[in-house]
Amino acid sequence: DLCNLTPHIISHHHFTKLVQSRLVSYQQVHSDIMFGASQAVQKLADGKQGSGTVPVVYGLFLCSALAVYHFVANGEFSAIMTMAVMIQCLAFVLLAVKSAAVGSVSGISAKCLALEALAFACRLSSTTWLNGYLPVDASGDFVYQAVEAIALLIVLWLLYCCFATHEHTYQKDADSLPVLPLVAGCSLLAALLHADMNSRDLFDTLWMTGLFLSVVSVLPQLWLINQTGGVVQACTGHYIAMLAASRALSGIF
């Protein structure tokens, strides 16, 4: 009888172990699925953070631009310069919204920001106290300079995020385009080609340097995009589009 029962006991024992192992496997799979789902939800939430803010930012800037054009500049054609710097400021606001929403500077070129900061500094060294390169309408009295100063502060904050608070997300290896030759080339061209609307060679040259730097500042951003597989994040795309619109308005003027 014991011999007859032994196979049954052994088979029951193996069956119990099999069930237990299956339960452990199912529990592991379930935990993996739940963990993956939670991660996906978190990423989705992070992606949606700021998505509702972007239309608000566009709306606020549109209202501000219309108000400046109609009530400050009185519809003067020279106000197109102020509109250009406002759109440029909008580009950096969009980057700041993205960085603040997701806590990351991934996809943002710090070298691009550094060139923009230098460009703003060069232009403000002239426009804050000289009138040669300001819009001739009332927006050139304070709005133009104030918008550029605000944009400079936002750029400096973004640089702080790249090198301090969000340094772990900054793609330093991909942001590898040499910018010193660009700065040197812009300075040399400005020294040779500057106008004389300020009647001061130094500040005419600085303003022209800032203009040239603004033109080439997007190159490090495009280089980073190329180095990271050509993928353009949403807010980065908005940023590049606003820069292009700003340059187009400046070119029209």
C-alpha angles and dihedrals in degrees: 000000000000089000090052093048097046096075090049092049091048093046090049090050091051091046091054092050091047091052091048092050090048091051091050090050092049091048091051092048091047092050091048091050092048092048092049091047092050090050091049092049090049092051090047090051091049090050091051093048106104093011089106090043096058096069089047091053091049091049094049093049092047091052091046092049092049091047093051093045096049105029103030105027094030091222095300115163092233088066086080086082090057090047089053094055091044091055089047089052088050089056091059093043089057090052090049091050090052094048094046093046099050101024092234141106094199111145094022121114113222089195090057089051091048091054090048091050090051090048092052091048092051093050095043090052085068107029097050092069109006126068102205098102101029128108109267092226125083093273087072091064096072115326096073094051094041093054092049091048091051091048090051091052091050091050091050090051091051090050088051089053091050095051103029126013099028099023092128090064097046111110096222096164092054093044091071107127110129108242103179092080088052092052092046093048093048092049092049094048091047091052090053101038107031120131125229103233091125092043087224116105095206096052093038087055093046092051092049090047089054090050093051092045090054089055095053098033093092092061096083089050092052090045091053091050090052092047092052095054100276094283112147117199117223099251091042088055090051089049094053092045092052091048089052091049091049092051090047092055091047090050092050090054 
